[in-house]
Structure formats: structure tokens, C-alpha cells
Amino acid sequence: MRYKSGISEEDMPHIWERYYKGKQSETGTGLGLFICKFIIESHGGKIWAESEVGKGTSFMFTLPVE
């Protein structure tokens, strides 16, 4: 998933928090990334984001193979 605007350095530490909506967010509930993280970590995986303002944000995750 890639968003064009990017996430500010100020917002990045908080994006996984329940109900957190970034300073530039106009829509949403602030639950999406919280839920994604919960599900992925519940299955033993890891999720992270890399972002650059003006260029975009990439979300990546890994899940263990059993």
C-alpha cells in the first residue's frame, strides 16, 4: 500500500496507536493501522512503515512460515 503524501516525522511514532489520526488526516477513525498491527503480531509477524513527506509511505510486513 502506498500513499502519495507521506507521513510526517512527528506522526510516525504514533501511527500504530489506537484512534491516532495524523495531523493532516481528513478521514478515517484511526483504527486501521492499529488493527493491522494487532492481527499481524498475533500471528507472530512484524509490520513497519517507511515514509518520506512528499514522496509517500510504504507499509511492509512479514509472517512466519510454519
C-alpha positions as CSV (number, residue, x, y, z in Angstrom):
1,M,0.0,0.0,0.0
2,R,1.4,3.4,-0.9
3,Y,0.1,6.9,0.0
4,K,1.4,9.9,-2.0
5,S,1.6,12.5,0.7
6,G,3.8,10.7,3.2
7,I,3.7,10.7,7.0
8,S,5.5,13.4,8.9
9,E,8.3,12.6,11.3
10,E,6.1,14.0,14.1
11,D,3.3,11.5,13.3
12,M,5.4,8.4,12.6
13,P,5.9,7.3,16.3
14,H,2.2,7.3,16.8
15,I,0.7,5.7,13.7
16,W,0.2,2.3,15.4
17,E,-1.8,3.8,18.3
18,R,-5.5,3.2,18.6
19,Y,-7.6,6.2,17.4
20,Y,-4.5,8.1,16.3
21,K,-5.1,10.2,13.2
22,G,-2.3,12.2,11.8
23,K,-2.3,16.0,11.8
24,Q,-3.1,16.0,8.0
25,S,-5.8,13.3,8.1
26,E,-9.2,14.3,6.9
27,T,-10.9,11.0,7.1
28,G,-10.8,7.7,9.0
29,T,-11.2,6.5,12.5
30,G,-7.6,5.9,13.5
31,L,-8.2,2.2,13.8
32,G,-6.8,0.7,10.6
33,L,-3.1,0.5,11.3
34,F,-3.8,-0.4,15.0
35,I,-5.9,-3.4,13.8
36,C,-3.4,-4.4,11.1
37,K,-0.6,-4.4,13.7
38,F,-2.6,-6.4,16.2
39,I,-3.5,-9.1,13.6
40,I,0.0,-9.4,12.2
41,E,1.7,-9.6,15.6
42,S,-1.0,-12.1,16.8
43,H,0.3,-14.4,14.1
44,G,3.9,-13.9,15.0
45,G,4.7,-11.3,12.3
46,K,6.1,-7.9,12.2
47,I,4.8,-4.7,10.5
48,W,6.6,-1.4,9.8
49,A,6.4,1.7,7.7
50,E,8.9,3.8,5.8
51,S,7.8,7.3,4.8
52,E,9.1,10.4,3.2
53,V,6.9,13.5,3.2
54,G,6.1,14.5,-0.4
55,K,7.1,11.1,-1.8
56,G,4.9,8.6,0.1
57,T,4.6,5.9,2.6
58,S,5.2,2.1,2.2
59,F,3.9,-0.4,4.7
60,M,5.6,-3.8,4.8
61,F,5.0,-6.9,6.9
62,T,6.4,-10.4,7.5
63,L,4.6,-13.5,8.7
64,P,6.3,-16.7,9.8
65,V,6.1,-19.8,7.7
66,E,5.3,-22.9,9.7
